[in-house]
Amino acid sequence: MNIAEELLGSKARAKLLEVIFLNPETQYYGRLLQKITGLDHKAIWRELNLLEKIGVLKSENDGRLKRYRIVPFYGSEDLANFILKTSGKSSVTKKRLWGKKRTNKEKGKVQRYEKLFEEAKQLILELDKGESKD
């Protein structure tokens, strides 16, 4: 365990926050976080619910999926940098955490990401339908 895991009291919580703070402008859903982190889905849902309850994350329903995003708060930049630095990752800037105006190049990247995200979401929904029929 690294120091962030020890202080936060949960390896799953530290890992989820690390992933989310690495790309604070991204919205994540549980299965994607499970694939990224390799953590057990029960641990992920427990931590996501806790982080949402205390106001660190906010969720939005998107059909059958629930997407989570970081909610900037006073001290969130410091928390993000602490978690990322203790795991050996680069720090996050206030502009990335709180949002900034995007250039046309960045807007294009965001649009491509959103398109890929929608395609991935559709594939997951199709897979879920196939599993429920079995």
NUTORDO-309593 format. One line per field, with one value per residue (C-alpha): residue number from 1; residue in three letters; x, y, z. Coordinates in Angstrom, 1 decimal, always signed. Example, Ala and Ser with C-alpha at 12.3 -4.5 7.8 and 13.67 -1.06 7.14 Angstrom:
2
resi: (1;2)
resn: (ALA;SER)
px: (+12.3;+13.7)
py: (-4.5;-1.1)
pz: (+7.8;+7.1)
! end
This chain:
134
resi: (1;2;3;4;5;6;7;8;9;10;11;12;13;14;15;16;17;18;19;20;21;22;23;24;25;26;27;28;29;30;31;32;33;34;35;36;37;38;39;40;41;42;43;44;45;46;47;48;49;50;51;52;53;54;55;56;57;58;59;60;61;62;63;64;65;66;67;68;69;70;71;72;73;74;75;76;77;78;79;80;81;82;83;84;85;86;87;88;89;90;91;92;93;94;95;96;97;98;99;100;101;102;103;104;105;106;107;108;109;110;111;112;113;114;115;116;117;118;119;120;121;122;123;124;125;126;127;128;129;130;131;132;133;134)
resn: (MET;ASN;ILE;ALA;GLU;GLU;LEU;LEU;GLY;SER;LYS;ALA;ARG;ALA;LYS;LEU;LEU;GLU;VAL;ILE;PHE;LEU;ASN;PRO;GLU;THR;GLN;TYR;TYR;GLY;ARG;LEU;LEU;GLN;LYS;ILE;THR;GLY;LEU;ASP;HIS;LYS;ALA;ILE;TRP;ARG;GLU;LEU;ASN;LEU;LEU;GLU;LYS;ILE;GLY;VAL;LEU;LYS;SER;GLU;ASN;ASP;GLY;ARG;LEU;LYS;ARG;TYR;ARG;ILE;VAL;PRO;PHE;TYR;GLY;SER;GLU;ASP;LEU;ALA;ASN;PHE;ILE;LEU;LYS;THR;SER;GLY;LYS;SER;SER;VAL;THR;LYS;LYS;ARG;LEU;TRP;GLY;LYS;LYS;ARG;THR;ASN;LYS;GLU;LYS;GLY;LYS;VAL;GLN;ARG;TYR;GLU;LYS;LEU;PHE;GLU;GLU;ALA;LYS;GLN;LEU;ILE;LEU;GLU;LEU;ASP;LYS;GLY;GLU;SER;LYS;ASP)
px: (+0.0;+1.2;+0.7;-2.5;-4.1;-3.2;-4.6;-7.7;-8.3;-9.0;-6.9;-10.0;-10.8;-7.2;-7.1;-10.4;-9.5;-6.1;-7.8;-10.4;-7.9;-5.6;-8.4;-10.7;-12.7;-13.7;-17.0;-16.5;-19.0;-18.4;-17.5;-14.9;-13.4;-13.4;-11.5;-9.0;-8.3;-8.8;-10.7;-13.7;-17.0;-18.5;-15.6;-15.9;-19.6;-19.2;-16.5;-18.3;-21.4;-19.4;-17.5;-20.8;-22.4;-19.6;-19.7;-16.4;-18.2;-21.4;-23.4;-25.6;-27.9;-27.3;-29.9;-29.0;-25.5;-24.5;-21.6;-19.5;-17.4;-15.3;-16.9;-14.3;-14.1;-11.8;-8.7;-9.5;-6.4;-4.3;-6.0;-5.5;-1.8;-1.2;-2.9;-1.2;+2.3;+2.2;+1.4;+4.2;+1.9;+2.1;+0.1;-3.2;-3.6;-6.4;-7.5;-8.0;-9.8;-12.1;-12.4;-11.0;-11.8;-10.8;-9.0;-10.4;-7.9;-9.0;-12.7;-12.0;-10.3;-13.3;-15.7;-13.8;-13.7;-17.4;-18.1;-15.9;-17.6;-21.0;-19.9;-18.4;-21.6;-23.7;-21.4;-21.7;-25.5;-25.6;-23.4;-25.6;-28.6;-26.9;-25.9;-29.4;-30.9;-28.6)
py: (+0.0;+3.5;+6.4;+7.6;+4.2;+4.2;+7.7;+7.1;+3.8;+1.9;+0.7;+0.8;+4.4;+5.5;+3.7;+5.1;+8.7;+8.2;+7.2;+9.9;+12.7;+11.7;+12.8;+15.0;+16.1;+12.6;+10.9;+7.3;+4.5;+1.5;-1.1;+1.1;+1.8;-2.0;-2.6;+0.2;-0.6;-4.4;-4.0;-6.1;-4.5;-4.6;-2.6;-0.1;+0.4;+0.8;+3.4;+5.3;+5.5;+6.7;+9.3;+10.5;+10.7;+12.9;+15.1;+14.3;+12.7;+13.5;+10.9;+11.2;+8.5;+7.7;+5.1;+2.1;+3.4;+5.7;+8.0;+9.6;+12.8;+14.7;+17.7;+20.4;+21.6;+23.7;+21.6;+19.2;+20.2;+19.5;+16.1;+15.2;+16.1;+14.2;+11.1;+11.3;+12.1;+9.2;+6.8;+8.2;+10.1;+13.7;+16.4;+17.8;+21.5;+23.7;+24.5;+20.7;+20.1;+23.1;+23.2;+25.6;+26.9;+24.4;+25.1;+23.8;+21.0;+20.0;+20.2;+17.8;+15.4;+15.6;+15.0;+11.9;+10.7;+11.3;+9.3;+6.4;+6.6;+6.3;+3.4;+1.6;+2.2;+0.7;-2.4;-2.8;-2.5;-5.1;-7.4;-7.0;-7.9;-11.0;-12.1;-11.6;-13.8;-16.7)
pz: (+0.0;-0.8;+1.6;-0.2;+0.2;+3.9;+4.5;+2.5;+4.2;+1.0;-1.9;-4.2;-3.2;-3.8;-7.2;-8.4;-7.4;-9.1;-12.4;-12.1;-11.2;-14.1;-16.5;-14.5;-17.6;-18.4;-17.2;-16.1;-15.7;-13.3;-15.9;-17.5;-14.1;-13.4;-16.7;-16.0;-12.4;-12.3;-9.1;-8.0;-9.2;-5.6;-4.3;-7.2;-6.6;-2.9;-3.3;-6.1;-3.9;-1.0;-3.0;-4.5;-1.0;+0.4;-2.7;-4.4;-7.4;-9.2;-11.2;-14.2;-15.6;-19.2;-20.1;-18.1;-17.4;-14.6;-15.4;-12.7;-12.8;-10.4;-8.6;-8.1;-4.5;-2.4;-1.9;-4.7;-6.7;-3.6;-3.1;-6.8;-6.7;-3.5;-4.9;-8.2;-6.8;-4.3;-7.1;-9.3;-11.8;-12.9;-11.2;-12.4;-13.0;-11.7;-15.2;-16.0;-12.7;-12.9;-16.6;-19.2;-22.6;-25.2;-28.5;-31.8;-31.7;-28.2;-29.2;-32.1;-29.7;-27.3;-30.1;-31.2;-27.6;-27.2;-30.4;-29.2;-25.8;-27.4;-29.6;-26.5;-24.5;-27.3;-27.4;-23.7;-23.8;-26.7;-24.6;-21.6;-23.7;-25.0;-21.5;-20.1;-22.8;-21.8)
! end
